[in-house]
C-alpha cells in the first residue's frame, strides 16, 4: 500500500534573510484554486508568518479600491520608523510593501495591513498566489 507523500513545505524569509518555517510547517495552510499553499513568509515585525487575511473575501470594484503610490509607500516607511523598526536588510529599494488583505479585496493602507517583504518574494509568491485565488 502506497503512502502519500507529505505536502511540500513552503519556505519563508526571516528578517535576516534566512529560510525558515511558519504556518505551512504546522499544516495550517490556505490553498488557492491552483492548489498552491498560501506563501509562508515571516513578518519582520512579529517574527511569525504573515497571516492569511480571512475567508469570504470578495472583489471590490476598481473605482472603490484604495490607490497606492510613492506617497503611500513613503507614509508607510515613515510610520515604520516612527514605531521604532529598523531599516530592512539591504535597504528599502529591494522591498515591496505588501497589502496582507489585497486592495482588490478591500484592503486598506492601515499599518497592520502592510508589511515589507523582499520584492522577488512578493512578486514570485504572493502575486502569483493571489492570481489564482
C-alpha positions in Angstrom: 0.0 0.0 0.0 1.5 3.3 -1.1 1.8 6.1 1.5 1.0 9.5 0.0 3.9 12.0 0.0 3.6 14.8 2.5 2.7 18.2 1.1 5.7 20.4 0.2 6.8 22.7 2.9 6.9 26.3 1.8 10.0 28.2 2.9 9.9 31.7 4.3 12.3 34.5 4.8 13.1 35.8 8.2 14.1 39.4 8.8 17.8 38.4 8.3 17.1 36.6 5.0 17.3 33.1 6.4 14.8 30.5 5.2 12.5 29.3 7.9 9.2 27.6 8.5 6.0 29.1 9.6 2.3 28.1 9.3 3.0 25.7 6.5 5.1 23.6 8.8 2.1 23.3 11.2 -0.2 22.2 8.4 -2.3 25.3 8.7 -2.2 26.4 5.0 -4.7 28.0 2.7 -4.8 26.7 -0.8 -5.8 28.8 -3.9 -7.7 27.4 -6.9 -4.4 26.2 -8.4 -3.8 24.1 -5.2 -0.9 26.4 -4.2 -0.3 26.9 -0.5 -0.5 30.5 0.8 3.0 31.8 1.0 4.8 31.2 4.3 6.8 34.4 4.7 7.9 35.8 8.0 6.5 39.3 9.1 9.6 41.2 10.2 7.5 43.0 12.9 6.3 39.8 14.6 8.7 37.1 13.6 5.7 35.0 12.7 4.2 34.0 9.4 2.2 36.6 7.5 -1.4 35.6 8.2 -4.0 34.9 5.5 -6.4 37.8 5.6 -9.6 35.7 6.2 -12.3 33.8 4.5 -15.1 35.1 2.3 -13.1 37.8 0.5 -14.9 39.4 -2.4 -13.5 41.7 -5.0 -14.1 45.4 -4.7 -14.9 47.4 -7.8 -11.8 49.1 -9.1 -13.3 52.5 -8.5 -13.7 51.7 -4.8 -10.2 50.4 -4.2 -7.6 52.5 -2.3 -4.9 53.7 -4.6 -1.2 53.0 -4.0 1.7 55.2 -5.0 5.0 56.6 -3.9 3.4 58.9 -1.3 1.6 56.0 0.3 4.9 54.0 0.4 6.7 57.0 1.9 4.0 57.3 4.6 4.3 53.6 5.5 8.1 53.9 5.7 7.8 57.0 8.0 5.4 55.2 10.3 7.7 52.1 10.2 10.5 54.3 11.7 8.1 56.2 14.0 7.2 52.8 15.5 10.8 52.0 16.2 11.6 49.5 13.4 14.9 49.5 11.7 15.7 49.6 8.0 15.3 46.2 6.3 18.5 44.4 5.4 19.8 45.9 2.2 17.6 49.0 2.4 14.1 49.8 1.1 14.9 49.6 -2.6 14.7 45.8 -2.5 11.4 45.7 -0.8 7.8 45.9 -1.8 5.1 46.9 0.7 2.6 44.0 0.7 -1.0 44.5 1.4 -2.0 41.5 3.5 -5.6 41.9 2.6 -5.1 43.0 -1.1 -6.6 46.3 -2.3 -8.5 44.2 -4.8 -10.4 42.6 -1.8 -10.9 45.8 0.1 -7.5 46.1 1.8 -6.5 49.4 3.2 -3.2 51.2 4.0 -3.6 50.6 7.7 -0.2 49.8 9.2 -1.3 46.4 10.3 -2.4 45.5 6.8 1.0 46.4 5.3 4.3 44.5 5.6 7.6 45.0 3.8 8.9 41.9 2.0 11.7 41.3 -0.5 10.5 42.3 -4.0 11.2 38.9 -5.5 9.3 37.1 -2.8 6.4 39.5 -3.2 6.2 39.0 -6.9 7.0 35.3 -7.2 5.0 34.1 -4.2 2.2 36.5 -3.2 1.3 38.0 -6.6 1.4 34.5 -8.1 -0.8 33.1 -5.3 -3.4 35.8 -5.5 -3.8 35.5 -9.3 -5.3 32.0 -8.6 -7.3 32.9 -5.5 
